Amino acid sequence: MQGIEDKPSAGIWIRGVDARVKMIAVVIFIINATTLQDKTLLLTTAFLLLGISLIAGISPVHLVKRLAVILPFGGVMVSVIPFVTPGEPVWTLQLGAFKLAVTKEGWEAAILPCLRMLTAFLGMAFLTSTTSLREMTHALNHLKFPKILILLIDFTVRYIAVVMDELNRMQTARKARGFKPGRGLWDRHTVKTIGSTLAMLFLRSYERAERVYLAMLSRGYTGRYKCCGHCHRIKKLDLSFGAAMITVSWAIKLVDMGGIQWSPLLK
């Protein structure tokens, strides 16, 4: 499942931290961080998560590649805010009868959700890069997470990898037949080929799903999530890591709730 499930970095101390402690600590950290109102504290939190990720052995290139995945979704939502927020215009664009204006207040309002998105991304990238999918699903099971949701998460991640593998084979076959995309997005031949590829991918995915399901039934699948039942004892180092992350997140949250009286300490 290369490209879908992050491969945990080997030979680093954070790799051995219990997955249950890691997940609880990271989730609490993200919740506290994404509810901050102060932009300086949010930026500080983002740099803190970035530093922890680098210490854990996660390469900056890996983080940039993961960030590129969410930019088309989060970036579009954030980019709309400067246009819809009323205020003092700093840039205007006339499109026939329509007039688009970017306001100063809109730019300022867009910074906060942008920083929140970045902070949440860094937290999840840290978790998935230091914990395997199997470890996370077993941790969720031990934390009494609903088994049907664990199955959905597990199957979704694994089946996306199957679909991507199918798409890669189709792209290879298309190149072998000499296909070259047109210069523009609306090139008729290109659009027709991409449409045919998507339709064929849907049909192949459906057929693959039937084969996978029958193979699972032949191997004793009953629709229930099975766990080996083995659970490592949580060590003092695990508790120390979790307590440190939670304490730092709550300390930053308390500073944010303190408002103006705490802001001089950050300067």
Phi and psi restraints in degrees (value plus and minus 20) as a CYANA .aco file:
   2 GLN   PHI     -83.6   -43.6
   2 GLN   PSI     113.0   153.0
   3 GLY   PHI      74.5   114.5
   3 GLY   PSI     -36.9     3.1
   4 ILE   PHI    -128.4   -88.4
   4 ILE   PSI     -75.9   -35.9
   5 GLU   PHI    -114.8   -74.8
   5 GLU   PSI     102.2   142.2
   6 ASP   PHI     -87.5   -47.5
   6 ASP   PSI     114.6   154.6
   7 LYS   PHI    -103.7   -63.7
   7 LYS   PSI      99.4   139.4
   8 PRO   PHI     -80.3   -40.3
   8 PRO   PSI     119.0   159.0
   9 SER   PHI     -87.7   -47.7
   9 SER   PSI     114.0   154.0
  10 ALA   PHI    -113.7   -73.7
  10 ALA   PSI     132.9   172.9
  11 GLY   PHI      55.9    95.9
  11 GLY   PSI       3.5    43.5
  12 ILE   PHI    -141.5  -101.5
  12 ILE   PSI     131.6   171.6
  13 TRP   PHI     -86.3   -46.3
  13 TRP   PSI     -53.0   -13.0
  14 ILE   PHI     -87.7   -47.7
  14 ILE   PSI     -41.4    -1.4
  15 ARG   PHI     -83.7   -43.7
  15 ARG   PSI     -49.8    -9.8
  16 GLY   PHI    -107.4   -67.4
  16 GLY   PSI     -24.0    16.0
  17 VAL   PHI     -87.5   -47.5
  17 VAL   PSI     117.6   157.6
  18 ASP   PHI     -75.9   -35.9
  18 ASP   PSI     113.7   153.7
  19 ALA   PHI     -83.2   -43.2
  19 ALA   PSI     -52.8   -12.8
  20 ARG   PHI     -84.7   -44.7
  20 ARG   PSI     -66.3   -26.3
  21 VAL   PHI     -83.6   -43.6
  21 VAL   PSI     -62.8   -22.8
  22 LYS   PHI     -82.2   -42.2
  22 LYS   PSI     -64.6   -24.6
  23 MET   PHI     -86.1   -46.1
  23 MET   PSI     -64.9   -24.9
  24 ILE   PHI     -82.8   -42.8
  24 ILE   PSI     -65.1   -25.1
  25 ALA   PHI     -84.2   -44.2
  25 ALA   PSI     -64.0   -24.0
  26 VAL   PHI     -87.8   -47.8
  26 VAL   PSI     -61.1   -21.1
  27 VAL   PHI     -83.6   -43.6
  27 VAL   PSI     -64.9   -24.9
  28 ILE   PHI     -83.1   -43.1
  28 ILE   PSI     -60.6   -20.6
  29 PHE   PHI     -81.6   -41.6
  29 PHE   PSI     -64.7   -24.7
  30 ILE   PHI     -86.1   -46.1
  30 ILE   PSI     -62.4   -22.4
  31 ILE   PHI     -81.4   -41.4
  31 ILE   PSI     -66.6   -26.6
  32 ASN   PHI     -85.2   -45.2
  32 ASN   PSI     -59.3   -19.3
  33 ALA   PHI     -89.6   -49.6
  33 ALA   PSI     -61.2   -21.2
  34 THR   PHI     -98.3   -58.3
  34 THR   PSI     -24.8    15.2
  35 THR   PHI    -122.9   -82.9
  35 THR   PSI     -14.0    26.0
  36 LEU   PHI     -90.6   -50.6
  36 LEU   PSI     127.5   167.5
  37 GLN   PHI    -126.3   -86.3
  37 GLN   PSI     -40.4    -0.4
  38 ASP   PHI    -107.8   -67.8
  38 ASP   PSI     105.1   145.1
  39 LYS   PHI     -87.0   -47.0
  39 LYS   PSI     -55.4   -15.4
  40 THR   PHI     -84.7   -44.7
  40 THR   PSI     -62.1   -22.1
  41 LEU   PHI     -87.4   -47.4
  41 LEU   PSI     -57.6   -17.6
  42 LEU   PHI     -83.5   -43.5
  42 LEU   PSI     -63.0   -23.0
  43 LEU   PHI     -85.0   -45.0
  43 LEU   PSI     -59.1   -19.1
  44 THR   PHI     -82.3   -42.3
  44 THR   PSI     -62.0   -22.0
  45 THR   PHI     -84.3   -44.3
  45 THR   PSI     -60.1   -20.1
  46 ALA   PHI     -83.2   -43.2
  46 ALA   PSI     -63.8   -23.8
  47 PHE   PHI     -85.3   -45.3
  47 PHE   PSI     -54.6   -14.6
  48 LEU   PHI     -84.6   -44.6
  48 LEU   PSI     -65.2   -25.2
  49 LEU   PHI     -85.3   -45.3
  49 LEU   PSI     -57.8   -17.8
  50 LEU   PHI     -83.0   -43.0
  50 LEU   PSI     -62.0   -22.0
  51 GLY   PHI     -83.6   -43.6
  51 GLY   PSI     -62.2   -22.2
  52 ILE   PHI     -83.3   -43.3
  52 ILE   PSI     -59.9   -19.9
  53 SER   PHI     -84.2   -44.2
  53 SER   PSI     -62.3   -22.3
  54 LEU   PHI     -87.1   -47.1
  54 LEU   PSI     -58.8   -18.8
  55 ILE   PHI     -83.6   -43.6
  55 ILE   PSI     -55.0   -15.0
  56 ALA   PHI     -94.2   -54.2
  56 ALA   PSI     -23.7    16.3
  57 GLY   PHI      74.4   114.4
  57 GLY   PSI      -8.0    32.0
  58 ILE   PHI    -103.0   -63.0
  58 ILE   PSI     104.7   144.7
  59 SER   PHI     -94.8   -54.8
  59 SER   PSI     126.8   166.8
  60 PRO   PHI     -79.7   -39.7
  60 PRO   PSI     -53.2   -13.2
  61 VAL   PHI     -82.7   -42.7
  61 VAL   PSI     -60.8   -20.8
  62 HIS   PHI     -82.1   -42.1
  62 HIS   PSI     -63.1   -23.1
  63 LEU   PHI     -84.9   -44.9
  63 LEU   PSI     -60.5   -20.5
  64 VAL   PHI     -84.9   -44.9
  64 VAL   PSI     -60.7   -20.7
  65 LYS   PHI     -83.2   -43.2
  65 LYS   PSI     -60.9   -20.9
  66 ARG   PHI     -88.6   -48.6
  66 ARG   PSI     -57.0   -17.0
  67 LEU   PHI     -85.1   -45.1
  67 LEU   PSI     -54.8   -14.8
  68 ALA   PHI     -84.3   -44.3
  68 ALA   PSI     -42.8    -2.8
  69 VAL   PHI     -92.4   -52.4
  69 VAL   PSI     -58.4   -18.4
  70 ILE   PHI    -110.8   -70.8
  70 ILE   PSI     -33.0     7.0
  71 LEU   PHI     -79.1   -39.1
  71 LEU   PSI     -62.5   -22.5
  72 PRO   PHI     -80.8   -40.8
  72 PRO   PSI     -47.5    -7.5
  73 PHE   PHI    -111.9   -71.9
  73 PHE   PSI     -78.0   -38.0
  74 GLY   PHI     -87.5   -47.5
  74 GLY   PSI     -56.6   -16.6
  75 GLY   PHI     -83.8   -43.8
  75 GLY   PSI     -58.6   -18.6
  76 VAL   PHI     -85.1   -45.1
  76 VAL   PSI     -63.0   -23.0
  77 MET   PHI     -84.7   -44.7
  77 MET   PSI     -62.3   -22.3
  78 VAL   PHI     -89.5   -49.5
  78 VAL   PSI     -56.2   -16.2
  79 SER   PHI     -88.1   -48.1
  79 SER   PSI     -38.4     1.6
  80 VAL   PHI     -96.8   -56.8
  80 VAL   PSI     -48.4    -8.4
  81 ILE   PHI     -77.6   -37.6
  81 ILE   PSI     -65.6   -25.6
  82 PRO   PHI     -80.6   -40.6
  82 PRO   PSI     -43.6    -3.6
  83 PHE   PHI    -106.2   -66.2
  83 PHE   PSI     -47.0    -7.0
  84 VAL   PHI    -122.4   -82.4
  84 VAL   PSI     -27.8    12.2
  85 THR   PHI    -108.2   -68.2
  85 THR   PSI     102.3   142.3
  86 PRO   PHI     -90.1   -50.1
  86 PRO   PSI     129.4   169.4
  87 GLY   PHI     140.9   180.9
  87 GLY   PSI    -178.4  -138.4
  88 GLU   PHI     -99.3   -59.3
  88 GLU   PSI      98.9   138.9
  89 PRO   PHI     -88.9   -48.9
  89 PRO   PSI     116.2   156.2
  90 VAL   PHI    -135.5   -95.5
  90 VAL   PSI     -33.6     6.4
  91 TRP   PHI    -179.7  -139.7
  91 TRP   PSI     114.3   154.3
  92 THR   PHI    -149.0  -109.0
  92 THR   PSI     132.1   172.1
  93 LEU   PHI    -158.4  -118.4
  93 LEU   PSI     102.8   142.8
  94 GLN   PHI    -116.0   -76.0
  94 GLN   PSI      99.2   139.2
  95 LEU   PHI    -139.1   -99.1
  95 LEU   PSI      61.6   101.6
  96 GLY   PHI      45.8    85.8
  96 GLY   PSI    -138.9   -98.9
  97 ALA   PHI    -103.2   -63.2
  97 ALA   PSI     -28.4    11.6
  98 PHE   PHI    -123.1   -83.1
  98 PHE   PSI     126.3   166.3
  99 LYS   PHI    -149.4  -109.4
  99 LYS   PSI     100.8   140.8
 100 LEU   PHI    -122.1   -82.1
 100 LEU   PSI     113.8   153.8
 101 ALA   PHI    -152.4  -112.4
 101 ALA   PSI     110.3   150.3
 102 VAL   PHI    -116.5   -76.5
 102 VAL   PSI     105.3   145.3
 103 THR   PHI    -123.1   -83.1
 103 THR   PSI     135.4   175.4
 104 LYS   PHI     -83.1   -43.1
 104 LYS   PSI     -62.5   -22.5
 105 GLU   PHI     -84.4   -44.4
 105 GLU   PSI     -52.3   -12.3
 106 GLY   PHI     -87.2   -47.2
 106 GLY   PSI     -61.0   -21.0
 107 TRP   PHI     -81.5   -41.5
 107 TRP   PSI     -62.9   -22.9
 108 GLU   PHI     -86.1   -46.1
 108 GLU   PSI     -57.6   -17.6
 109 ALA   PHI     -90.3   -50.3
 109 ALA   PSI     -47.0    -7.0
 110 ALA   PHI     -97.1   -57.1
 110 ALA   PSI     -41.0    -1.0
 111 ILE   PHI     -85.4   -45.4
 111 ILE   PSI     -61.8   -21.8
 112 LEU   PHI     -82.8   -42.8
 112 LEU   PSI     -74.0   -34.0
 113 PRO   PHI     -83.8   -43.8
 113 PRO   PSI     -49.0    -9.0
 114 CYS   PHI     -85.4   -45.4
 114 CYS   PSI     -64.5   -24.5
 115 LEU   PHI     -87.5   -47.5
 115 LEU   PSI     -57.0   -17.0
 116 ARG   PHI     -84.7   -44.7
 116 ARG   PSI     -62.7   -22.7
 117 MET   PHI     -82.7   -42.7
 117 MET   PSI     -62.2   -22.2
 118 LEU   PHI     -84.4   -44.4
 118 LEU   PSI     -61.5   -21.5
 119 THR   PHI     -85.3   -45.3
 119 THR   PSI     -65.2   -25.2
 120 ALA   PHI     -82.8   -42.8
 120 ALA   PSI     -59.5   -19.5
 121 PHE   PHI     -82.4   -42.4
 121 PHE   PSI     -66.2   -26.2
 122 LEU   PHI     -82.8   -42.8
 122 LEU   PSI     -58.1   -18.1
 123 GLY   PHI     -85.0   -45.0
 123 GLY   PSI     -65.1   -25.1
 124 MET   PHI     -90.8   -50.8
 124 MET   PSI     -55.4   -15.4
 125 ALA   PHI     -84.1   -44.1
 125 ALA   PSI     -59.4   -19.4
 126 PHE   PHI     -82.6   -42.6
 126 PHE   PSI     -63.7   -23.7
 127 LEU   PHI     -86.7   -46.7
 127 LEU   PSI     -68.8   -28.8
 128 THR   PHI     -92.6   -52.6
 128 THR   PSI     -42.4    -2.4
 129 SER   PHI    -104.5   -64.5
 129 SER   PSI     -34.8     5.2
 130 THR   PHI    -135.7   -95.7
 130 THR   PSI     -17.9    22.1
 131 THR   PHI    -158.5  -118.5
 131 THR   PSI     109.3   149.3
 132 SER   PHI     -96.6   -56.6
 132 SER   PSI     143.4   183.4
 133 LEU   PHI     -81.9   -41.9
 133 LEU   PSI     -60.0   -20.0
 134 ARG   PHI     -82.9   -42.9
 134 ARG   PSI     -62.7   -22.7
 135 GLU   PHI     -84.0   -44.0
 135 GLU   PSI     -59.3   -19.3
 136 MET   PHI     -88.2   -48.2
 136 MET   PSI     -61.7   -21.7
 137 THR   PHI     -87.0   -47.0
 137 THR   PSI     -58.9   -18.9
 138 HIS   PHI     -87.7   -47.7
 138 HIS   PSI     -57.0   -17.0
 139 ALA   PHI     -84.6   -44.6
 139 ALA   PSI     -62.2   -22.2
 140 LEU   PHI     -83.3   -43.3
 140 LEU   PSI     -57.2   -17.2
 141 ASN   PHI     -85.1   -45.1
 141 ASN   PSI     -63.1   -23.1
 142 HIS   PHI     -89.2   -49.2
 142 HIS   PSI     -44.8    -4.8
 143 LEU   PHI    -106.5   -66.5
 143 LEU   PSI      -9.6    30.4
 144 LYS   PHI      43.9    83.9
 144 LYS   PSI      12.8    52.8
 145 PHE   PHI     -90.7   -50.7
 145 PHE   PSI     124.7   164.7
 146 PRO   PHI     -73.2   -33.2
 146 PRO   PSI     107.8   147.8
 147 LYS   PHI     -83.5   -43.5
 147 LYS   PSI     -52.6   -12.6
 148 ILE   PHI     -85.6   -45.6
 148 ILE   PSI     -55.5   -15.5
 149 LEU   PHI     -91.3   -51.3
 149 LEU   PSI     -55.4   -15.4
 150 ILE   PHI     -83.2   -43.2
 150 ILE   PSI     -62.6   -22.6
 151 LEU   PHI     -82.6   -42.6
 151 LEU   PSI     -61.7   -21.7
 152 LEU   PHI     -82.5   -42.5
 152 LEU   PSI     -63.6   -23.6
 153 ILE   PHI     -83.2   -43.2
 153 ILE   PSI     -66.7   -26.7
 154 ASP   PHI     -82.5   -42.5
 154 ASP   PSI     -69.4   -29.4
 155 PHE   PHI     -87.7   -47.7
 155 PHE   PSI     -56.9   -16.9
 156 THR   PHI     -81.9   -41.9
 156 THR   PSI     -68.3   -28.3
 157 VAL   PHI     -83.0   -43.0
 157 VAL   PSI     -64.6   -24.6
 158 ARG   PHI     -90.0   -50.0
 158 ARG   PSI     -58.1   -18.1
 159 TYR   PHI     -96.3   -56.3
 159 TYR   PSI     -49.6    -9.6
 160 ILE   PHI     -79.8   -39.8
 160 ILE   PSI     -59.2   -19.2
 161 ALA   PHI     -84.2   -44.2
 161 ALA   PSI     -58.3   -18.3
 162 VAL   PHI     -84.7   -44.7
 162 VAL   PSI     -63.7   -23.7
 163 VAL   PHI     -85.3   -45.3
 163 VAL   PSI     -60.9   -20.9
 164 MET   PHI     -85.0   -45.0
 164 MET   PSI     -57.1   -17.1
 165 ASP   PHI     -84.2   -44.2
 165 ASP   PSI     -59.7   -19.7
 166 GLU   PHI     -84.7   -44.7
 166 GLU   PSI     -60.9   -20.9
 167 LEU   PHI     -85.6   -45.6
 167 LEU   PSI     -58.7   -18.7
 168 ASN   PHI     -83.4   -43.4
 168 ASN   PSI     -59.4   -19.4
 169 ARG   PHI     -86.1   -46.1
 169 ARG   PSI     -58.3   -18.3
 170 MET   PHI     -87.3   -47.3
 170 MET   PSI     -58.3   -18.3
 171 GLN   PHI     -85.9   -45.9
 171 GLN   PSI     -59.3   -19.3
 172 THR   PHI     -83.2   -43.2
 172 THR   PSI     -63.1   -23.1
 173 ALA   PHI     -85.1   -45.1
 173 ALA   PSI     -56.3   -16.3
 174 ARG   PHI     -86.8   -46.8
 174 ARG   PSI     -61.1   -21.1
 175 LYS   PHI     -87.3   -47.3
 175 LYS   PSI     -55.6   -15.6
 176 ALA   PHI     -84.8   -44.8
 176 ALA   PSI     -44.3    -4.3
 177 ARG   PHI    -109.9   -69.9
 177 ARG   PSI     -14.6    25.4
 178 GLY   PHI      65.6   105.6
 178 GLY   PSI       0.4    40.4
 179 PHE   PHI     -92.3   -52.3
 179 PHE   PSI     114.5   154.5
 180 LYS   PHI    -151.5  -111.5
 180 LYS   PSI     106.1   146.1
 181 PRO   PHI     -85.2   -45.2
 181 PRO   PSI     131.4   171.4
 182 GLY   PHI     -92.4   -52.4
 182 GLY   PSI     154.8   194.8
 183 ARG   PHI     -91.5   -51.5
 183 ARG   PSI     -54.3   -14.3
 184 GLY   PHI    -132.0   -92.0
 184 GLY   PSI     144.7   184.7
 185 LEU   PHI     -87.2   -47.2
 185 LEU   PSI     -49.8    -9.8
 186 TRP   PHI    -117.7   -77.7
 186 TRP   PSI       1.3    41.3
 187 ASP   PHI     -82.7   -42.7
 187 ASP   PSI     107.4   147.4
 188 ARG   PHI     -80.0   -40.0
 188 ARG   PSI     -66.0   -26.0
 189 HIS   PHI     -85.0   -45.0
 189 HIS   PSI     -59.6   -19.6
 190 THR   PHI     -86.0   -46.0
 190 THR   PSI     -66.6   -26.6
 191 VAL   PHI     -81.9   -41.9
 191 VAL   PSI     -61.0   -21.0
 192 LYS   PHI     -83.7   -43.7
 192 LYS   PSI     -61.8   -21.8
 193 THR   PHI     -87.7   -47.7
 193 THR   PSI     -63.1   -23.1
 194 ILE   PHI     -84.8   -44.8
 194 ILE   PSI     -60.6   -20.6
 195 GLY   PHI     -81.5   -41.5
 195 GLY   PSI     -63.0   -23.0
 196 SER   PHI     -84.2   -44.2
 196 SER   PSI     -57.9   -17.9
 197 THR   PHI     -84.2   -44.2
 197 THR   PSI     -64.4   -24.4
 198 LEU   PHI     -84.4   -44.4
 198 LEU   PSI     -61.0   -21.0
 199 ALA   PHI     -84.1   -44.1
 199 ALA   PSI     -64.8   -24.8
 200 MET   PHI     -86.0   -46.0
 200 MET   PSI     -55.7   -15.7
 201 LEU   PHI     -83.4   -43.4
 201 LEU   PSI     -60.1   -20.1
 202 PHE   PHI     -81.9   -41.9
 202 PHE   PSI     -66.0   -26.0
 203 LEU   PHI     -85.0   -45.0
 203 LEU   PSI     -64.0   -24.0
 204 ARG   PHI     -85.7   -45.7
 204 ARG   PSI     -56.8   -16.8
 205 SER   PHI     -84.9   -44.9
 205 SER   PSI     -61.0   -21.0
 206 TYR   PHI     -83.3   -43.3
 206 TYR   PSI     -65.5   -25.5
 207 GLU   PHI     -84.5   -44.5
 207 GLU   PSI     -60.5   -20.5
 208 ARG   PHI     -84.3   -44.3
 208 ARG   PSI     -58.8   -18.8
 209 ALA   PHI     -81.7   -41.7
 209 ALA   PSI     -60.5   -20.5
 210 GLU   PHI     -83.5   -43.5
 210 GLU   PSI     -63.8   -23.8
 211 ARG   PHI     -86.1   -46.1
 211 ARG   PSI     -61.2   -21.2
 212 VAL   PHI     -84.0   -44.0
 212 VAL   PSI     -62.2   -22.2
 213 TYR   PHI     -84.7   -44.7
 213 TYR   PSI     -63.2   -23.2
 214 LEU   PHI     -84.4   -44.4
 214 LEU   PSI     -58.0   -18.0
 215 ALA   PHI     -85.0   -45.0
 215 ALA   PSI     -57.4   -17.4
 216 MET   PHI     -86.3   -46.3
 216 MET   PSI     -61.3   -21.3
 217 LEU   PHI     -83.3   -43.3
 217 LEU   PSI     -58.9   -18.9
 218 SER   PHI     -87.8   -47.8
 218 SER   PSI     -39.6     0.4
 219 ARG   PHI    -119.2   -79.2
 219 ARG   PSI      -7.8    32.2
 220 GLY   PHI      73.7   113.7
 220 GLY   PSI      -1.0    39.0
 221 TYR   PHI     -89.6   -49.6
 221 TYR   PSI     111.4   151.4
 222 THR   PHI    -138.9   -98.9
 222 THR   PSI     -17.0    23.0
 223 GLY   PHI      69.2   109.2
 223 GLY   PSI     -15.4    24.6
 224 ARG   PHI    -133.5   -93.5
 224 ARG   PSI     127.1   167.1
 225 TYR   PHI    -101.1   -61.1
 225 TYR   PSI     101.8   141.8
 226 LYS   PHI    -120.6   -80.6
 226 LYS   PSI     112.4   152.4
 227 CYS   PHI    -140.9  -100.9
 227 CYS   PSI     125.8   165.8
 228 CYS   PHI     -86.8   -46.8
 228 CYS   PSI     -36.8     3.2
 229 GLY   PHI      63.0   103.0
 229 GLY   PSI     -30.5     9.5
 230 HIS   PHI    -102.3   -62.3
 230 HIS   PSI     107.2   147.2
 231 CYS   PHI    -153.7  -113.7
 231 CYS   PSI     100.2   140.2
 232 HIS   PHI     -87.3   -47.3
 232 HIS   PSI     125.0   165.0
 233 ARG   PHI     -92.8   -52.8
 233 ARG   PSI     115.8   155.8
 234 ILE   PHI     -91.3   -51.3
 234 ILE   PSI     106.9   146.9
 235 LYS   PHI    -111.1   -71.1
 235 LYS   PSI     149.8   189.8
 236 LYS   PHI     -84.7   -44.7
 236 LYS   PSI     -55.6   -15.6
 237 LEU   PHI     -83.6   -43.6
 237 LEU   PSI     -58.4   -18.4
 238 ASP   PHI     -82.9   -42.9
 238 ASP   PSI     -66.8   -26.8
 239 LEU   PHI     -84.1   -44.1
 239 LEU   PSI     -56.5   -16.5
 240 SER   PHI     -85.2   -45.2
 240 SER   PSI     -62.6   -22.6
 241 PHE   PHI     -82.8   -42.8
 241 PHE   PSI     -67.8   -27.8
 242 GLY   PHI     -83.2   -43.2
 242 GLY   PSI     -63.5   -23.5
 243 ALA   PHI     -84.3   -44.3
 243 ALA   PSI     -57.4   -17.4
 244 ALA   PHI     -85.1   -45.1
 244 ALA   PSI     -65.3   -25.3
 245 MET   PHI     -85.1   -45.1
 245 MET   PSI     -63.9   -23.9
 246 ILE   PHI     -86.5   -46.5
 246 ILE   PSI     -61.0   -21.0
 247 THR   PHI     -83.3   -43.3
 247 THR   PSI     -64.7   -24.7
 248 VAL   PHI     -82.6   -42.6
 248 VAL   PSI     -62.2   -22.2
 249 SER   PHI     -84.7   -44.7
 249 SER   PSI     -60.6   -20.6
 250 TRP   PHI     -92.4   -52.4
 250 TRP   PSI     -52.6   -12.6
 251 ALA   PHI     -83.5   -43.5
 251 ALA   PSI     -64.1   -24.1
 252 ILE   PHI     -84.8   -44.8
 252 ILE   PSI     -58.2   -18.2
 253 LYS   PHI     -84.5   -44.5
 253 LYS   PSI     -61.0   -21.0
 254 LEU   PHI     -86.2   -46.2
 254 LEU   PSI     -58.0   -18.0
 255 VAL   PHI     -82.4   -42.4
 255 VAL   PSI     -60.6   -20.6
 256 ASP   PHI     -85.3   -45.3
 256 ASP   PSI     -59.2   -19.2
 257 MET   PHI     -91.8   -51.8
 257 MET   PSI     -42.3    -2.3
 258 GLY   PHI     -91.0   -51.0
 258 GLY   PSI     -42.2    -2.2
 259 GLY   PHI      53.2    93.2
 259 GLY   PSI    -156.8  -116.8
 260 ILE   PHI     -85.9   -45.9
 260 ILE   PSI     -54.9   -14.9
 261 GLN   PHI     -86.1   -46.1
 261 GLN   PSI     -40.5    -0.5
 262 TRP   PHI    -115.6   -75.6
 262 TRP   PSI     -38.4     1.6
 263 SER   PHI     -80.5   -40.5
 263 SER   PSI     -54.4   -14.4
 264 PRO   PHI     -81.5   -41.5
 264 PRO   PSI     -44.5    -4.5
 265 LEU   PHI     -90.6   -50.6
 265 LEU   PSI     -40.2    -0.2
 266 LEU   PHI    -108.6   -68.6
 266 LEU   PSI     -28.7    11.3
